[in-house]
Amino acid sequence: MKLVGLTGGIASGKSTVSRILKSQNIPIIDADLIAREVVQPGRRAYQLIVKRFGRDILLPDGNIDRQKLGSIVFADPEKRKMLNQCTHQYIRFEILRQFFSYWLAGEKVTVLDAPLLIESGLDKFMNVVVVIYW
């Protein structure tokens, strides 16, 4: 199976390219969606985040207040590193699980849509990397 990494900055058109590829029945693994899923209440990354950052980062419904957590981690590189330590292993595992699932299904090509593909080092595992820019 060919692994294609799709990356690009905010508002570069990456999501549009993903939608076009998906409409052609090409499997898309959305790293942003996975990153949101792994921090849902009850998940291990969620538990680690609450343990490290405290319950003050939670909304009344128990979900993580993404805006509040973002203001903490973007103001402090050490806190951002701490957040990444809580989430990256779970994000990578889910990406790998989805790739494996598509491989077992006999897909010839699978696309990983990941804004931080290169920064995270995942580009090393791709057969091709496509960068969208505007």
C-alpha positions, 0 to 999 in steps of 0.5 A, a space after each residue: 500500500 502506498 502511504 501519502 502524507 498530505 500537509 499544509 498550513 491553515 487555510 491552505 486548501 488541505 481540507 478541500 484536497 482531502 474532500 476531493 480525494 475522499 470523493 474518489 473513494 481514497 481512504 483519508 486518515 484525519 490526524 486533526 480528528 484523531 487528536 480531538 477523539 483521543 482527548 474525549 472524556 474517559 480516554 487515556 490521553 484525557 486522563 493524563 491531561 487532567 492529571 497534569 493540568 488539573 480540573 480547572 481546564 475542564 468545562 462544566 460538562 467534563 470536556 476539556 476546554 480547548 481554548 483554556 488549555 490552548 492559552 496555557 500551552 501556547 504561552 509556555 513551551 514546556 507545557 506544550 511539550 507536556 501536552 504532547 507527551 500526553 497525546 502523541 502516543 495515542 494519536 500515533 497509535 490510532 493513525 497506525 491502527 487505521 493504516 493497518 485496517 486499510 492495508 488489511 482491506 486491500 487498499 492501494 493508497 491511503 492518505 494521512 491528512 496531518 498539518 504537522 506531518 513533517 514536524 511530528 516526523 511522520 513524513 519519514 513513513 510516507 511514500 509521498 508527501 504532498 504540501 498544499 500551500 496558497 
